[in-house]
Amino acid sequence: MEIPFATSERSTIGVEWELALVDADSGDLRQVARTVLDAVAPPGGGEHPTIKQELLLNTVEIITGVCHTVAEAGADLQRSVDELRAITDPLRVELMCAGTHPFAQWSHQKVTDRQRYNTLIERTQWWGRQMLIYGVHVHVGIEDKAKVLPILRAMLTYVPHIQALSASSPFWGGKDTGYASNRALMFQQLPTAGLPFQFETWAQFESYVADMLHVGVIDQVDEIRWDIRPSPRFGTLEMRIADGSPNLTEVLAFAALIHCLVEHFSTLLDQGRELPSLPPWFVQENKWRSARYGMDAIIILDRAGDEELVTDNVERLLVELEPVAERLRCSAELAHVRTILRKGASYQRQRAVARRNDGDLGAVVAALVAEMRAGRPL
């Protein structure tokens, strides 16, 4: 089968941010997404352009338009948050985000009544019902289909960097999992989720999709839920690695890092240079290490198996990307990555709050809610 790749302006950017709806008093999840979505629906009916439904009734997703800068994407997201708060505040519902809710029970959550979601749950059963997880997805426009898969393979070498910096899911069902990102390993249990195959040609990707459609694994291309995937409909490469971020500042930091990396690799291709790649077994190990150890992960850098502390490698990467950030006008947002290196990732902040409050995860939720309100890490 032939899969056309939409025309997209180079290095345009779009961001999707999944938000939890939590009770202002108890901190537990509230199943009020339908009420919220009905309240923000356009007067003539239909879906809101930037506030969308998700798998579970405790979740809404906000999305940007096609943006030219990370700052523009941030303004889009802030407008949606403000519009949501006009509805949620009177309901005594707070907006919150992290890779997982610290203490909510997956068995208490209700699934959105939509054919796509009902089919997913029917097929995946126990694992599908446990998808009480939240993420940030970043789309970057790629102007030439021939660039998509080489850039995807290169971006796989930075999975541990993005995952460690964004890790925000240490707790699951009221327990500390011992992982920085429990979400990363939960999500890959779904069919077609997890790390992508490293195809060499677009024809190989088309053959894979044709096979998955033929045997009924998927009904459409966007049911491929890889951590990094081509998005033919939008003409983008979609990065789905990051855990849900508790505040807008960090969302934009991760978006800037991804934006710069994709543009950097696109430029290297223009110069006829070979992009970095890793064997699948190293990519897989890097994902596990960053999910388990977060900012303390020792990651594999190259095919020779050289290793380094992820935070040290991020420091050097930020210096390398400075000229790209200037060109993309996202230097300020990229600089916030250094703040994370200095002050800690969300999973570290959450554990610190739990320690200060004798293990009370309600205090962790309150801290996450406060970060969302403040728009920055606290």
C-alpha positions, 0 to 999 in steps of 0.5 A: 500500500502507498502511504502519502506523507502530507506536505508540511513546512519544515520545523513547524511545531505542534504540542499535545498535553494530556491533563488529569481532572482532579477533585479540589478537595480529595485530590482523587480523579474526577470523571467529568470530562464529558461535562467539561467538553460539553461546556466548551463545545462550540455553539453550533455543536461539534468538537472544540478545536483545541480541547479534546476527549481522551480514553478515560473520563478523568482526562482531557487533552489540549492541543496547539495549532501549527506553530512556528515557534515554541513560544507560539505553541505555549501561548496556544496551550495557555489559552486552552488552560484558561478556557478550561479553568473557567469551567473546572473552577466552579466544579471544584476540579483542578487541572493536574499532570504527571506521567501517572496520578500518585494514588488513584486506582485504575479499576475506579476509572471510566472509559469514554464511550467511543467506538475507538476506545471500546475496541481498544479496551475489548482487545487489550483487557487488563492492560488496556484498563490500566492505561491511567497515564498521561503524556506530552506529544510533540510534532515537528514538521518535516518537509521531505518524506525521505528524511522521516525515517533517518531522523526517527532513527537518530531521535532514538539515540535521545530517548533516554535524555527526553525520558529522564528529564520528563520522568514524572511517574514514580508512584502507581496506585499509592505505591512508590514503584522504584522507577522514575517513569513507570508510565514508560513501561506501562504504555509499551504493554499495548499492541503496537506501542513501545519503541519503533522498528528501525526501517531503512525505507518508507516502502518498508514502513508501508509494508509494515502498515499493510501487514498490520491492517491485513491481519487486523492489528490496526484499523488505521495508521494512527493506531500505531502507538510507537514512542516515536512515529511518523504522522503521515496525516500531518507531515510530521515526526511525532515524539511521544516519549515524554511523561506528562509534565506538571507545568507549562514551563517544562512542557515548553522545555521538552518541546524546545529540546525535541524541536532543536534535535529534529532541526539539527538532524534535518540540517545534517541530512542537508549537508550529506552527513550520516545521522547517529543510530544505535542497535535496537538492543542498546535503544531498548536498554537505554529506555529501561535505564532511563525509566528506572533511574531517571536522571541517574541513568548511565546511558549507552552513547554509541555503537561501541557501547561507550557510556555516560551519566545522562545529565552530563551528556545533556549538558554537552548536548545543550551547548551543541544545540544553542545555534539551532535554538537561536535559529528556531527562536527557542533559546529561552525555552531550551534554557529551562532544561538546565533548570531541570538539571539543577533542581531535579525532574518531576519524579524527584520533586514528587518523592521529596514532597512525599518524604517531607509529608511522611509518605502522604501522596495527597500532598504530592497531588497538591504540589502537582496542582500548585505547579500547574497553577504556577506554570513552573516547577516549584 
